[in-house]
Amino acid sequence: MDTVNILLRQLVRMWQGFVAAIPSIIIALAIIMLTWLAARYAKRIADRLTAQVNLRPSLKELIDTIVSIAIWIVGLLIAATVVLPGLTPASLVAGLGIGTIAIGFAFQDFFQNFLSGIIIMVRKKMRIGDVIECEGIIGRVEHISLRETHLRKLSNELTIVPNSTLFKNPVEILTDGAERRHEIVVGIAYDADLDLAAAVLRKAVEGVEQVSKERPVDIFAQEFSASSVDFTVRWWAGSKPSDMHASRDAVIRAIKRALDDAGIEIPYPYVTNIFKEPMPIQPVPNGPSKGEESA
């Protein structure tokens, strides 16, 4: 019976403590609701202020997130202080201690992506809408958050890339400028006049509509290959992948047409067999053999 009485007294004390704490809990819930409203309206105010300044969408989202997090931290601390009067910021920091280190190790990747997301949003390069390449992934940047970046691949699949991957590895921004240089290799037969071939190539590329008229077309003899003299053909066109494919298609068609008109051959691969010793050559008889005639 003594054990039951002790248990009942403990339950009564817990109930009395809970009833006594109900006003504080209600006030804390009210503070949390006010915090939610304050964060919501603060985000709207931040949107209005950033709308007056020419900021990138990713940077605007970063400002909204920081404002919301700051308001929520203050609101939750006030609510916790109301429920637990003995809780102060100093005691909270002191109480974290080793727990903070453990949490840091447990959420290392999360905090790494978080900090990488802040740096990516702050820096000027890699805007939403850019086509980038990183770790073999090529896609258009659709969304940048504090933890991850959404890339829409050219074949329309969505790839979610952790921000730490974009921060630690080289990122090639294909659409950083309005134009970029493209190139192909064209093989010219050995018996062709190389000066004439270079002039034909230059005229053909310069006549393509998609090729920039403000930048020069480069034609360089590159190397002696197995069956041809290879020329590197360089030109400037739009930086988007669709512009690259369109200009490359038009340039190849124009070069083929111009070389055919000039009588210059784009050779197939030739194979030359060299025998160091004389090889006997026997003619193949045209008619049937004697065995076939007797049959």
C-alpha positions in Angstrom: 0.0 0.0 0.0 2.8 2.4 0.7 4.1 2.0 -2.8 0.7 2.7 -4.2 0.3 5.8 -2.0 3.7 7.1 -3.0 2.8 6.6 -6.7 -0.6 8.3 -6.3 1.1 11.3 -4.5 3.6 11.6 -7.4 0.8 11.5 -9.9 -1.1 14.1 -8.0 1.9 16.4 -7.8 2.6 15.9 -11.6 -1.1 16.8 -12.3 -0.9 19.9 -10.1 2.3 20.9 -11.7 0.8 20.5 -15.1 -2.3 22.5 -14.1 -0.1 25.2 -12.7 1.9 25.3 -16.0 -1.2 25.5 -18.2 -1.2 29.4 -18.3 2.5 29.4 -19.2 1.9 26.8 -21.9 -1.0 28.8 -23.3 1.1 31.9 -23.3 4.0 30.0 -25.0 1.6 28.7 -27.7 0.3 32.2 -28.2 4.0 33.4 -28.6 4.6 30.7 -31.2 1.5 31.8 -33.2 2.7 35.4 -33.0 6.1 34.3 -34.1 4.6 32.5 -37.1 2.6 35.6 -38.0 5.7 37.8 -37.5 7.8 35.6 -39.7 5.2 35.6 -42.4 4.8 39.4 -42.5 8.5 40.0 -42.2 9.0 37.8 -45.3 6.5 40.0 -47.1 8.3 43.2 -46.0 11.6 41.7 -47.1 10.1 40.8 -50.5 8.9 44.4 -50.9 12.3 45.9 -49.9 14.3 43.5 -52.1 11.9 44.2 -55.0 13.2 47.7 -55.1 16.7 46.5 -55.5 18.0 44.5 -58.5 18.8 41.3 -56.7 19.0 37.7 -58.0 16.1 35.4 -57.1 18.5 33.1 -55.2 19.7 36.1 -53.1 16.2 37.2 -52.4 15.3 33.7 -51.2 18.4 33.7 -48.9 17.3 37.0 -47.3 13.8 35.7 -46.7 15.2 32.5 -45.2 17.6 34.3 -42.8 14.8 36.7 -41.7 12.4 33.8 -41.0 15.0 31.8 -39.1 16.1 34.8 -37.0 12.5 35.5 -36.0 11.7 31.9 -35.2 14.8 31.6 -33.0 13.8 34.6 -31.0 10.2 33.5 -30.7 11.1 29.9 -29.6 13.6 31.2 -27.0 10.9 33.5 -25.6 8.3 30.7 -25.5 10.8 28.3 -23.8 11.6 31.0 -21.2 7.9 31.4 -20.4 7.4 27.7 -19.9 10.8 27.2 -18.1 11.5 30.4 -16.2 14.9 29.2 -15.1 16.0 28.9 -18.7 18.2 31.7 -20.0 20.3 32.1 -23.1 23.5 31.7 -21.1 22.3 28.5 -19.4 21.1 27.2 -22.8 24.5 27.8 -24.4 26.2 26.2 -21.4 23.9 23.2 -21.5 24.6 22.5 -25.1 28.2 21.7 -24.5 29.2 18.3 -25.7 25.7 17.9 -27.2 26.6 20.6 -29.8 29.7 18.7 -30.9 27.7 15.5 -31.2 25.0 17.2 -33.2 27.6 18.8 -35.4 29.1 15.4 -36.3 25.7 13.9 -36.8 24.5 16.7 -39.1 27.9 17.4 -40.7 26.6 17.0 -44.3 23.5 19.1 -43.6 25.5 22.0 -42.2 28.0 21.6 -45.0 25.3 21.9 -47.6 23.7 24.7 -45.7 26.8 26.9 -45.6 27.6 26.0 -49.3 24.1 27.1 -50.2 24.6 30.5 -48.5 27.9 31.0 -50.4 26.3 29.9 -53.7 23.4 32.3 -53.3 25.7 35.2 -52.3 28.2 35.0 -55.2 27.3 36.5 -58.5 27.9 33.6 -60.8 25.5 30.6 -61.4 22.2 32.3 -61.6 18.8 30.6 -62.0 18.4 29.8 -65.7 22.1 29.2 -66.4 23.1 25.9 -68.0 26.0 24.4 -66.0 28.1 21.3 -66.0 29.4 19.6 -62.8 30.6 16.1 -62.2 29.3 15.0 -65.6 25.9 16.5 -65.0 24.7 19.1 -67.6 21.5 21.0 -66.9 19.6 24.2 -66.4 19.5 25.7 -62.9 15.8 25.8 -61.9 16.0 26.4 -58.1 18.6 27.1 -55.5 17.8 26.4 -51.8 20.0 26.4 -48.7 20.6 22.7 -49.0 20.3 21.7 -52.6 20.1 22.9 -56.2 17.7 21.6 -58.8 19.1 21.0 -62.3 16.8 20.3 -65.3 18.9 18.1 -67.6 18.7 18.7 -71.4 16.6 15.6 -71.7 14.1 17.0 -69.2 15.0 14.9 -66.2 15.3 16.7 -62.8 18.5 16.2 -60.9 18.8 17.3 -57.3 22.4 18.2 -56.5 23.7 18.8 -52.9 25.2 22.3 -52.6 28.4 20.9 -51.2 29.0 19.1 -54.6 28.7 22.4 -56.5 30.9 24.2 -53.9 33.7 21.7 -53.8 33.9 20.7 -57.4 34.6 22.8 -60.6 31.4 24.1 -62.2 31.4 25.1 -65.8 28.8 27.7 -66.6 28.0 27.2 -70.3 25.7 30.3 -70.5 27.7 32.8 -68.5 28.0 34.9 -71.7 25.6 35.4 -74.6 28.0 33.7 -77.0 30.7 31.1 -76.8 33.1 29.5 -79.2 32.4 26.2 -81.0 34.7 24.1 -83.1 34.8 21.0 -85.3 37.6 19.1 -87.1 37.4 18.8 -90.9 39.7 16.4 -92.9 41.0 17.5 -96.3 42.6 15.1 -98.8 46.4 15.2 -99.1 46.3 16.0 -102.8 44.2 19.2 -102.2 45.5 22.7 -102.2 45.5 23.6 -98.5 45.4 27.3 -98.9 42.4 27.0 -101.2 40.8 24.6 -98.8 41.3 27.0 -95.9 39.8 29.9 -97.9 36.7 27.7 -98.9 36.2 26.7 -95.2 36.4 30.3 -94.0 34.0 31.6 -96.6 31.5 28.7 -95.9 31.5 29.3 -92.2 31.3 33.1 -92.4 28.2 32.7 -94.6 26.2 30.8 -92.0 23.4 32.9 -90.4 23.9 31.5 -86.9 27.6 32.4 -86.8 28.5 35.7 -85.1 29.6 38.4 -87.5 31.4 40.4 -84.8 34.0 37.8 -83.9 36.5 36.2 -86.3 36.3 32.7 -87.7 39.5 30.7 -87.1 40.8 28.1 -89.5 43.9 26.2 -88.5 45.7 23.2 -90.0 45.9 20.9 -87.0 47.8 17.7 -87.9 48.6 15.1 -90.4 46.2 12.2 -89.8 46.1 8.8 -91.4 44.1 9.8 -94.5 43.8 13.6 -94.4 45.2 16.9 -93.2 42.9 17.9 -90.4 41.7 21.5 -90.0 40.3 23.0 -86.8 37.3 25.2 -87.6 36.3 27.7 -84.8 33.4 30.1 -84.7 31.3 32.0 -82.2 27.5 31.5 -81.8 24.9 31.4 -79.0 25.9 29.8 -75.7 22.7 27.8 -75.2 22.8 24.1 -76.0 20.1 24.6 -78.7 22.2 27.4 -80.3 25.2 25.1 -80.3 23.5 22.3 -82.1 21.8 24.6 -84.6 25.0 26.4 -85.5 27.0 23.2 -85.7 24.4 21.6 -88.0 24.4 24.7 -90.3 28.2 24.9 -90.3 28.7 21.3 -91.2 26.1 21.5 -94.0 27.7 24.7 -95.4 31.3 23.2 -95.3 30.2 20.0 -97.1 28.4 21.9 -99.8 31.3 24.4 -100.3 33.9 21.6 -100.5 31.8 19.6 -103.0 31.4 22.7 -105.2 35.2 23.4 -105.1 36.0 19.8 -105.9 37.9 19.3 -102.6 37.6 15.8 -101.2 36.8 14.9 -97.6 38.6 11.5 -97.7 37.5 8.2 -96.2 40.2 6.4 -94.1 42.7 4.8 -96.3 44.7 1.7 -95.4 48.1 1.0 -97.0 49.6 -2.5 -96.7 53.4 -2.7 -97.1 55.1 -6.1 -97.6 58.8 -6.2 -97.0 59.2 -9.4 -99.1 57.9 -10.1 -102.6 54.5 -11.7 -102.5 53.6 -14.2 -105.3 50.5 -13.1 -107.1 48.5 -15.7 -109.0 45.7 -14.8 -111.4 42.3 -16.2 -110.5 40.8 -18.3 -113.4 37.7 -16.9 -114.9 36.3 -20.2 -116.2 35.3 -23.3 -114.4 37.9 -25.8 -113.2 38.5 -29.2 -114.9 36.7 -31.0 -112.1 33.7 -28.9 -112.6 33.7 -29.5 -116.4 33.9 -33.3 -116.0 31.1 -33.2 -113.5 
